[in-house]
Amino acid sequence: MQMKGKEAVFVVLMSGISLLALMFLAKATPHMAIFGTMVLIGGYAYYRTRDFKRIEAAMISGIREAIMPVLILLLIGMLIGVWQMSGTVATILSIGLDTISAQWFLPSVLLITMIVSSFTGSAFTTVGTVGVALFGIGMALGISPALAAGAIVSGALFGDKMSPLSDTTNFAPAVAGVKLFDHIRFMMGTTVPAFLITLILFTILGRSGQAADTTQIAEAQAALASRFNLSWLTLLAPILVAVLAFRRMPVLPTMLVGMFAGVLTAGFVQGNWNVTNWFGVMQAGFKSGVENETIAAVLDRGGLESMLWSVSLVLIALAFGGLLRELGVFQAIVDALLERLKSPGSSVLSVVLSSIGVNLLAGEQYLSILLPGQAFKQGFIDRGIDPRYLSRALEDGGTVINPLIPWGVSGAFFAATLGVPVLEYAPFAFFLWLSPIFSIILGYVKLGKQREAMRIAS
């Protein structure tokens, strides 16, 4: 279906108003807000096409793209439960409570998750494993859950954006026609200042907080020691996952190996050889039975069922994204932008805003890279703009923005895993906000200087 710019803008405005009204006025969940908006836009699509089968096929096509993310979400849910059962998370908690102070917690978390995500190339794996343990340490230290989640997500997205092992880090340059390591080096221009400012902000926020209650920490450690055999052996499973990820093993078998290693750890280290209990944990999550409420809140989680909230949201969001794509909304808006671009800097701005727009409407990280990348690639070539600006803008507007969208694949997963709603941690996910801002600024400054130098030379 061909749609012109004004009609596409009308559909986008109608979608935005519907989402906001349902979420903030009707107090609907993100699921119901997107479902209601999809019904509204679906009705408009039927009015335009009189072809319900086509509309249905578009939604199914959108859902088909979610199969891999859904499988990853379900496996990570099971992996979290298994690693809770094996004592992996408990051991990390105990080590963290011994070594990390409340004043240095936030910058420490940022750096730890940055390192882990850089080695694994996955924000999902980082948040679902080390992130859960670090979040528990923060709770025991009395750190605000929103601040802790903001630091965890910021550090996790560093690797998802910069690691050569990351899917999106490979995907963006492939779409833009740029070599992988040229893309990574070029992203340093926006990533380094964004990360340094984020580190400074979390250091200031951490130092301004109160000291942790040592009595609560001692009680938390006692609760962990009474329930688990805390041993370095429990860390073998996450180390194995990191090694396999570094060796570029596909994510699904990597998760399965990590799960199998966790089950063996539960048997050999914790003495739990109850196969029925293993499968129960994979299905419904781990129940620690500890009386300490703080520790129980951290340990009693995981399982396939814990991911169903996120999975259902992802499926609805991508069905809606498939409908919008069939209507030609994204392409019509991009075409309208291309006609109005006057400067190289505005080209970068348009890519960033388009990627953010796709994230908001479709909730999907890969679409937010693919659709703007395909649409703007020829325009960058025609204007003689270095394609690295395109690939960087796609990462800065696509990859790092998805966790800020409540119905985004990443946002839904992080909220469900950490137990902190997206709208609560989003104000403190500084790295995610700063990356696109620096991309836009450098687009205008650097390309503006190049354009002026070429004008003078001619």
C-alpha positions as CSV (number, residue, x, y, z in Angstrom):
1,M,0.0,0.0,0.0
2,Q,1.5,3.3,-1.1
3,M,1.1,6.1,1.5
4,K,2.1,9.8,1.1
5,G,3.9,11.9,3.6
6,K,0.9,13.7,5.1
7,E,-1.2,10.6,5.5
8,A,1.8,8.8,7.1
9,V,2.2,11.7,9.6
10,F,-1.5,11.4,10.3
11,V,-1.2,7.7,11.1
12,V,1.8,8.3,13.3
13,L,0.0,11.1,15.2
14,M,-3.0,8.9,15.6
15,S,-0.9,6.1,16.9
16,G,1.0,8.3,19.3
17,I,-2.1,10.0,20.7
18,S,-3.8,6.6,21.1
19,L,-0.8,5.1,22.9
20,L,-0.4,8.0,25.3
21,A,-4.1,8.2,26.0
22,L,-4.4,4.5,26.8
23,M,-1.3,4.4,28.9
24,F,-1.6,7.6,30.9
25,L,-5.3,8.4,30.9
26,A,-6.9,5.0,30.8
27,K,-4.0,3.5,32.9
28,A,-3.8,0.6,30.5
29,T,-0.8,-1.8,30.5
30,P,1.6,-1.4,27.5
31,H,0.1,-4.6,26.1
32,M,-3.4,-3.2,26.0
33,A,-2.2,0.2,24.9
34,I,-0.5,-1.2,21.8
35,F,-3.4,-3.7,21.2
36,G,-5.9,-0.9,21.3
37,T,-3.8,1.2,19.0
38,M,-3.3,-1.7,16.6
39,V,-7.1,-2.2,16.4
40,L,-7.5,1.5,15.7
41,I,-4.9,1.5,12.9
42,G,-6.1,-1.8,11.6
43,G,-9.5,-0.3,11.2
44,Y,-8.0,2.6,9.3
45,A,-6.0,0.1,7.1
46,Y,-9.2,-1.9,6.4
47,Y,-11.0,1.4,5.4
48,R,-8.1,2.1,3.0
49,T,-7.6,-1.4,1.5
50,R,-10.8,-3.4,2.2
51,D,-8.5,-6.4,2.4
52,F,-8.4,-8.0,5.8
53,K,-6.3,-10.9,4.7
54,R,-3.6,-8.5,3.7
55,I,-3.8,-6.8,7.1
56,E,-3.7,-10.2,8.8
57,A,-0.7,-11.3,6.8
58,A,1.2,-8.1,7.7
59,M,0.7,-8.7,11.4
60,I,1.8,-12.3,11.1
61,S,4.9,-11.2,9.1
62,G,5.8,-8.8,12.0
63,I,5.4,-11.6,14.5
64,R,7.5,-14.0,12.4
65,E,10.5,-11.6,13.0
66,A,10.1,-12.0,16.7
67,I,10.8,-15.8,16.8
68,M,14.5,-15.5,17.6
69,P,14.1,-12.7,20.3
70,V,11.2,-14.8,21.8
71,L,13.3,-17.9,22.0
72,I,16.2,-15.9,23.6
73,L,13.9,-14.4,26.2
74,L,12.5,-17.8,27.2
75,L,15.9,-19.4,27.4
76,I,17.3,-16.5,29.5
77,G,14.3,-16.8,31.8
78,M,15.2,-20.5,32.3
79,L,18.9,-19.7,32.6
80,I,18.3,-17.1,35.4
81,G,16.3,-19.7,37.4
82,V,18.9,-22.3,37.0
83,W,21.7,-20.0,38.0
84,Q,19.7,-19.0,41.0
85,M,19.4,-22.6,42.0
86,S,23.1,-23.4,41.4
87,G,24.2,-20.6,43.7
88,T,25.9,-18.6,41.0
89,V,23.9,-15.4,41.7
90,A,24.2,-16.0,45.5
91,T,28.0,-16.2,45.2
92,I,28.2,-13.0,43.1
93,L,26.0,-11.3,45.7
94,S,28.2,-12.4,48.5
95,I,31.4,-11.2,46.8
96,G,29.8,-7.9,45.9
97,L,28.6,-7.3,49.4
98,D,32.1,-7.9,50.6
99,T,33.9,-5.7,48.1
100,I,31.5,-2.9,46.8
101,S,30.6,0.1,49.0
102,A,27.4,2.0,48.7
103,Q,29.2,5.2,47.7
104,W,31.0,3.4,44.8
105,F,28.2,1.1,43.9
106,L,26.8,2.9,40.8
107,P,30.1,3.6,39.0
108,S,31.3,0.1,39.9
109,V,28.1,-1.4,38.4
110,L,28.5,0.7,35.3
111,L,32.1,-0.5,34.7
112,I,31.3,-4.2,35.6
113,T,28.4,-4.4,33.2
114,M,30.3,-2.6,30.5
115,I,33.1,-5.2,30.7
116,V,30.8,-8.2,30.8
117,S,28.7,-6.9,27.9
118,S,31.8,-6.2,25.9
119,F,33.0,-9.8,26.3
120,T,29.6,-11.4,25.6
121,G,28.2,-8.8,23.1
122,S,24.8,-9.2,24.6
123,A,22.9,-6.8,26.9
124,F,20.3,-9.5,27.4
125,T,22.8,-11.9,28.8
126,T,24.5,-9.3,30.9
127,V,21.3,-7.9,32.5
128,G,19.8,-11.4,32.9
129,T,22.8,-12.8,34.8
130,V,25.4,-10.4,36.3
131,G,22.8,-7.6,36.2
132,V,20.4,-9.5,38.4
133,A,23.1,-10.1,41.0
134,L,24.3,-6.5,41.0
135,F,20.7,-5.3,41.4
136,G,20.4,-7.5,44.4
137,I,23.6,-6.1,45.9
138,G,22.2,-2.6,45.3
139,M,19.0,-3.5,47.2
140,A,21.1,-4.8,50.1
141,L,23.1,-1.6,50.1
142,G,20.0,0.5,50.1
143,I,20.5,1.9,46.6
144,S,17.4,3.2,44.7
145,P,16.2,0.5,42.4
146,A,15.7,3.0,39.6
147,L,19.3,4.2,39.9
148,A,20.7,0.7,40.1
149,A,18.7,-0.4,37.0
150,G,19.8,2.8,35.1
151,A,23.5,2.0,35.8
152,I,23.1,-1.7,34.9
153,V,21.3,-0.9,31.6
154,S,23.7,1.8,30.7
155,G,26.7,-0.5,31.1
156,A,25.0,-3.4,29.4
157,L,24.2,-1.3,26.3
158,F,27.9,-0.2,26.0
159,G,28.8,-3.8,24.9
160,D,25.7,-4.3,22.9
161,K,26.6,-1.2,20.9
162,M,30.4,-1.6,20.7
163,S,31.4,-5.2,21.0
164,P,32.3,-7.0,17.7
165,L,30.4,-10.0,19.2
166,S,27.1,-8.0,19.2
167,D,24.4,-8.7,16.6
168,T,23.5,-5.0,16.3
169,T,27.2,-4.0,16.0
170,N,27.5,-6.3,13.0
171,F,24.1,-5.5,11.6
172,A,24.3,-1.7,11.4
173,P,27.5,-1.5,9.3
174,A,26.3,-4.3,7.1
175,V,23.1,-2.3,6.3
176,A,25.2,0.9,5.8
177,G,28.0,-0.8,3.7
178,V,30.7,-0.2,6.3
179,K,33.5,-2.5,7.5
180,L,32.9,-3.8,11.1
181,F,35.9,-2.4,12.8
182,D,35.8,0.9,10.9
183,H,32.3,1.2,12.3
184,I,33.4,0.4,15.8
185,R,36.3,2.9,15.7
186,F,34.0,5.6,14.3
187,M,31.5,5.0,17.1
188,M,34.1,5.9,19.7
189,G,33.4,9.6,18.8
190,T,30.0,9.4,20.4
191,T,30.3,6.5,22.8
192,V,33.4,7.6,24.7
193,P,32.1,11.1,25.7
194,A,28.6,9.6,26.4
195,F,30.1,6.9,28.7
196,L,32.5,9.3,30.5
197,I,29.7,11.7,31.3
198,T,27.6,8.8,32.5
199,L,30.4,7.6,34.7
200,I,30.8,11.0,36.2
201,L,27.1,11.4,36.9
202,F,26.8,8.0,38.6
203,T,29.9,8.8,40.6
204,I,28.4,12.0,41.8
205,L,25.0,10.4,42.6
206,G,26.7,7.5,44.4
207,R,29.0,9.7,46.5
208,S,26.0,11.9,47.5
209,G,24.1,8.8,48.9
210,Q,24.1,7.6,52.5
211,A,26.4,4.8,53.8
212,A,24.8,1.3,53.8
213,D,23.5,-0.3,57.0
214,T,26.2,-2.8,57.9
215,T,23.7,-4.7,60.0
216,Q,21.5,-5.4,57.0
217,I,24.6,-6.4,54.9
218,A,25.6,-8.9,57.6
219,E,22.1,-10.3,57.8
220,A,22.0,-10.7,54.0
221,Q,25.4,-12.5,53.9
222,A,24.2,-14.8,56.7
223,A,21.1,-15.6,54.8
224,L,23.1,-16.5,51.7
225,A,25.6,-18.6,53.6
226,S,22.8,-20.5,55.3
227,R,21.0,-21.4,52.0
228,F,23.9,-22.0,49.6
229,N,27.4,-23.5,49.4
230,L,29.1,-20.3,48.3
231,S,32.0,-21.4,46.1
232,W,34.0,-20.2,43.2
233,L,32.9,-23.3,41.4
234,T,29.4,-21.7,41.0
235,L,31.1,-19.1,38.7
236,L,32.2,-21.7,36.1
237,A,28.8,-21.6,34.3
238,P,28.9,-17.8,33.5
239,I,32.6,-18.0,32.7
240,L,31.8,-20.8,30.2
241,V,29.0,-18.7,28.6
242,A,31.4,-15.7,28.3
243,V,34.0,-17.9,26.6
244,L,31.5,-19.4,24.2
245,A,30.1,-15.9,23.3
246,F,33.7,-14.7,22.7
247,R,34.3,-17.6,20.4
248,R,31.2,-16.5,18.4
249,M,29.0,-19.5,19.2
250,P,25.4,-18.8,18.3
251,V,23.3,-17.4,21.2
252,L,20.8,-20.3,21.6
253,P,23.4,-23.1,22.0
254,T,25.4,-20.8,24.3
255,M,22.4,-20.4,26.6
256,L,21.7,-24.1,26.5
257,V,25.3,-24.9,27.5
258,G,25.1,-22.3,30.3
259,M,21.9,-23.9,31.5
260,F,23.3,-27.4,31.5
261,A,26.4,-26.2,33.3
262,G,24.2,-24.5,35.9
263,V,22.2,-27.7,36.5
264,L,25.5,-29.7,37.0
265,T,26.6,-27.0,39.4
266,A,23.4,-27.3,41.4
267,G,24.0,-31.0,41.7
268,F,27.7,-31.2,42.5
269,V,28.1,-28.0,44.5
270,Q,24.6,-27.5,46.1
271,G,23.8,-31.2,46.3
272,N,20.5,-30.8,44.5
273,W,20.0,-33.9,42.3
274,N,16.2,-33.6,42.2
275,V,15.5,-33.7,38.5
276,T,11.8,-32.8,39.1
277,N,13.0,-29.7,41.0
278,W,15.3,-28.7,38.1
279,F,12.5,-28.7,35.6
280,G,10.2,-26.9,38.0
281,V,12.8,-24.1,38.4
282,M,13.1,-23.9,34.6
283,Q,9.4,-23.6,34.3
284,A,8.3,-21.4,37.3
285,G,11.5,-20.0,38.7
286,F,13.6,-20.5,41.8
287,K,12.1,-20.2,45.3
288,S,14.9,-19.8,47.9
289,G,12.9,-20.2,51.1
290,V,15.2,-17.6,52.9
291,E,13.5,-15.4,55.4
292,N,15.5,-12.3,54.6
293,E,13.1,-10.3,52.4
294,T,15.9,-8.4,50.5
295,I,17.7,-11.6,49.5
296,A,14.5,-13.4,48.8
297,A,13.4,-10.6,46.4
298,V,16.6,-11.1,44.5
299,L,16.8,-14.9,44.4
300,D,13.1,-15.8,43.9
301,R,12.9,-15.2,40.2
302,G,13.6,-16.6,36.8
303,G,11.9,-19.4,34.9
304,L,10.2,-19.6,31.6
305,E,7.0,-18.2,33.0
306,S,8.7,-15.0,34.2
307,M,9.3,-14.1,30.5
308,L,5.7,-14.5,29.3
309,W,4.9,-10.9,30.2
310,S,7.7,-9.7,28.0
311,V,7.1,-12.2,25.3
312,S,3.4,-11.3,24.9
313,L,4.3,-7.6,24.8
314,V,7.0,-8.2,22.1
315,L,4.5,-10.3,20.0
316,I,1.8,-7.6,20.1
317,A,4.3,-4.8,19.4
318,L,5.9,-6.5,16.4
319,A,2.4,-7.4,15.0
320,F,1.7,-3.7,15.1
321,G,5.0,-2.9,13.5
322,G,4.2,-5.3,10.7
323,L,0.9,-3.5,10.1
324,L,2.6,-0.1,10.0
325,R,5.2,-1.4,7.6
326,E,2.6,-2.8,5.3
327,L,0.8,0.6,5.3
328,G,4.1,2.1,4.2
329,V,4.2,4.6,7.1
330,F,7.9,4.3,7.7
331,Q,8.9,4.6,4.1
332,A,6.6,7.5,3.4
333,I,8.0,9.6,6.3
334,V,11.6,8.8,5.3
335,D,10.9,9.8,1.7
336,A,9.4,13.1,2.9
337,L,12.5,13.7,5.0
338,L,14.9,12.9,2.1
339,E,13.2,15.6,0.0
340,R,13.8,18.3,2.6
341,L,17.3,17.5,3.7
342,K,19.5,20.7,3.1
343,S,22.7,19.9,4.9
344,P,24.8,16.8,5.8
345,G,24.1,17.4,9.5
346,S,20.4,17.2,8.9
347,S,20.9,13.9,7.2
348,V,22.4,12.5,10.4
349,L,19.6,14.1,12.5
350,S,17.0,12.5,10.2
351,V,18.5,9.0,10.5
352,V,18.6,9.3,14.3
353,L,15.0,10.6,14.6
354,S,13.8,7.9,12.1
355,S,15.5,5.1,14.1
356,I,13.9,6.5,17.3
357,G,10.6,6.7,15.5
358,V,10.7,3.1,14.4
359,N,11.6,2.1,17.9
360,L,8.6,4.0,19.3
361,L,6.2,2.6,16.7
362,A,7.4,-1.0,16.2
363,G,9.4,-1.6,19.4
364,E,12.0,-3.6,17.6
365,Q,15.7,-2.9,17.6
366,Y,16.6,-4.6,14.3
367,L,13.8,-2.8,12.4
368,S,15.0,0.5,13.8
369,I,18.3,-0.2,12.1
370,L,17.2,-1.9,8.9
371,L,14.4,0.4,7.7
372,P,16.1,3.8,8.1
373,G,19.4,2.2,7.0
374,Q,17.9,1.0,3.7
375,A,16.0,4.2,3.2
376,F,18.8,6.7,3.8
377,K,21.8,4.7,2.3
378,Q,21.4,6.0,-1.2
379,G,20.8,9.5,0.0
380,F,24.1,9.5,1.9
381,I,25.9,8.2,-1.2
382,D,24.3,10.9,-3.4
383,R,25.4,13.6,-1.0
384,G,28.9,12.3,-0.6
385,I,28.5,11.7,3.1
386,D,30.8,9.1,4.7
387,P,28.6,6.0,5.3
388,R,30.2,5.6,8.8
389,Y,27.9,8.6,9.8
390,L,25.0,6.5,8.7
391,S,26.0,3.3,10.6
392,R,26.8,5.3,13.7
393,A,23.5,7.1,13.6
394,L,21.7,3.8,13.2
395,E,23.3,2.5,16.4
396,D,22.8,5.7,18.4
397,G,19.2,6.1,17.4
398,G,18.3,2.4,17.1
399,T,20.3,0.1,19.4
400,V,20.5,2.2,22.5
401,I,17.0,3.7,22.4
402,N,15.1,0.4,22.4
403,P,15.5,-0.1,26.2
404,L,13.8,3.2,26.8
405,I,10.6,2.0,25.1
406,P,8.2,0.2,27.5
407,W,7.0,-2.0,24.7
408,G,10.4,-2.4,23.1
409,V,11.9,-5.9,23.0
410,S,14.8,-4.7,25.3
411,G,12.7,-2.5,27.5
412,A,10.2,-5.2,28.2
413,F,12.9,-7.7,29.0
414,F,14.9,-5.4,31.3
415,A,11.8,-4.3,33.1
416,A,10.7,-7.9,33.7
417,T,14.1,-9.1,34.7
418,L,15.1,-6.4,37.1
419,G,11.5,-5.7,38.3
420,V,11.8,-2.0,37.6
421,P,9.4,-0.4,35.1
422,V,11.1,1.3,32.1
423,L,9.6,4.7,32.9
424,E,11.3,4.5,36.3
425,Y,14.8,3.6,35.2
426,A,14.8,5.5,31.9
427,P,15.6,8.9,33.5
428,F,18.8,7.4,34.9
429,A,19.9,5.5,31.8
430,F,22.2,8.4,30.9
431,F,24.3,6.6,28.4
432,L,21.2,5.8,26.3
433,W,20.1,9.4,26.1
434,L,23.6,10.9,25.5
435,S,24.6,8.6,22.6
436,P,22.1,10.0,20.1
437,I,22.6,13.6,21.3
438,F,26.4,13.3,20.6
439,S,25.7,11.6,17.2
440,I,23.5,14.6,16.2
441,I,26.0,17.2,17.5
442,L,29.0,15.6,15.8
443,G,27.0,15.2,12.6
444,Y,26.4,18.9,12.4
445,V,29.9,20.0,13.6
446,K,32.1,17.5,11.7
447,L,30.2,17.4,8.5
448,G,29.6,21.2,8.7
449,K,33.4,21.7,8.8
450,Q,34.0,19.3,6.0
451,R,31.4,21.1,3.8
452,E,32.9,24.5,4.6
453,A,36.4,23.2,3.8
454,M,35.2,21.9,0.4
455,R,33.4,25.1,-0.3
456,I,36.6,27.2,0.4
457,A,38.8,24.7,-1.7
458,S,36.4,25.0,-4.6
